[in-house]
Amino acid sequence: MTDEFYMQLALDKAWKYQGLTYPNPAVGAVVTLEGKILAIEAHQQAGTSHAEVLALLSAYETLSNTSIEFDPQDAKKAHTFLLSLPDDFFSDCSIYVTLEPCSHEGKTPSCASLLHTLALKRIVIGTQDPIEGHDGGSKILKNVKLAVCEEACKALLEPFKIWQKRAFVLFKLAQTANGRIGGGYLSSKASLTHVHQLREACDILLIGGNTVREDRPTLDCRFTGGRAPEVMIYSKKDNFDRSIPLFDIENREVSAGDDLDFMSKPSFIMVEGGEGMLNALAKKIDWMLIYQTPKFSTNNLTYNTTMNLEFLHQYKKGVDLVIWSKQIGH
């Protein structure tokens, strides 16, 4: 197997958590021993263990045939545990990570320092950290190979780079295989749960006025039990029925207006809407997230617009196909 093969496994794993790690980047890691895969893991949520740490913990369990007795997402406990192992425990192992291990101490300890102490046989890195002050991890390490599947690793990292400077705007849509968007829920329970995870992670959920008036939505996170997102209704008229469920969620703000200046602030904004919202925000949208369900529909509603897309990554979620994409020529 090649380095590119193992790095692609790390990429595939990381994409499943794209957006959910906000404000951290999505990162994947693979640990091998003499070509055998010991672990494939990814960073899952900001403030918790990074991909490298989760992969090393999983590799430890595989090699020792024992289970750790603490929460692997507890980064400090995880680092302390890994540093307590015999000096040569991972000496014949290789690790593949999509992003340069962090050199700084933040909410979690430095992964570069950890890997330096563990002294793995090889450390293969997809792309270097683009954030000054966080980079330089590779310089701490030995036996490093850089820039494996670099363009693919940079594509994975794009939202993280954007939200350092301004809002990263993700337009989410669900459609049938023949491009219809109406007729109630289209997505599987797995896809709906994923949407609610993204709602929980984002700063603002942006919707159109017609969605509020016609669909009377709730837009909460009931499938995950998490925090309902702040909602911004993009509309020139504030003539909404305040008795609908949307306005009845505790501890969240729902505002309305047609000023999009808030998009200049570093943040993660998810948009849910129909053709009107897609056309109105076309120049503001960075990526699109498409949930395509394997069925046809006679419903007339569709996105009657022209837009060229580049598919970045796709995988199945339940029966649905999840497609991450961005506009070409945007």
Buried (B, 14 or more C-beta within 10 A) or exposed (E): EEBBEBBBBBBBBBBBBBBBBBBBBBBBBBBBBEEEBBBBBBBBBBEBBBBBBBBBBBBBBBBEEEEBEEEBBBBEBBBEBBEEBEEEBBEEBBBBBBBBBBBBEEEBBBBBBBBBEBBBBBBBBBBBBBBEEBBBBBEBBEEBEEEBBBEBBBBBBBBBEBBEEBBBBBBBBBBBEEEBBBEEEBBBEBBBBBBBBBBBBBBBBBBBBBBBBEBEBBBBBEBBEBBBBBBBBBBEEEEBEEEBEBBEBEEBEBEBEEEBEBBEEEBBBBBBBBBBBBBBBBEBBBBBBBBBBEEEBEBEBBBEEEBEBEEBBBEEBBEBBBBBBBBEEB
